[in-house]
């Protein structure tokens, strides 16, 4: 059974390890992630520890299977991580639907996210759910000591109301 809930204080170690495993899988196409594992583990832990209020968790049969964050509570999905052991079971789709409802409920008409351009699995997942690539950026990554291309994806989402901007 799939259950979506808010993250809880004290889950930083669990959530950061899930994020790290998913990140390692996503970074496989870029390579050299092994050299960055300790820094990534620390970054995940620090983010989750300090920003757990911005995180939504997906569980499968009582096991935490992934999480997503909107760290500024805006239309941007800043993090989206499904434990590779739970991939392909509809958990990402359920989590994404919940995040999109939150974005819509807060009055935003578009959901946005970004990932590295080699993350074919994530790009395909978001495109399958109605997202389109709207930009490509290449930025220097000092940890990899090279330029890394990223893509930005967005999707119009339904908001409550009749689509007008108020009374005329």
Number of C-alpha atoms within 10 A of each C-alpha: 8 16 16 18 13 14 21 14 12 11 13 20 16 14 25 24 17 23 27 21 18 19 22 20 15 21 16 13 14 14 11 13 18 11 11 12 15 12 11 19 19 15 14 20 21 15 14 25 18 11 17 21 16 16 22 21 23 25 18 16 9 10 12 19 25 27 27 25 22 21 17 11 15 17 22 21 21 18 15 24 25 23 21 17 11 16 14 10 11 12 23 23 15 15 25 20 13 18 23 25 17 17 24 20 13 14 14 18 16 18 21 20 19 21 19 20 18 17 18 12 11 17 21 13 13 19 15 11 13 13 21 18 16 12 11 14 12 13 10 11 11 9 11 14 8 11 12 16 15 17 19 18 21 21 19 15 16 16 17 11 8 7 8 7 7 7 4 4
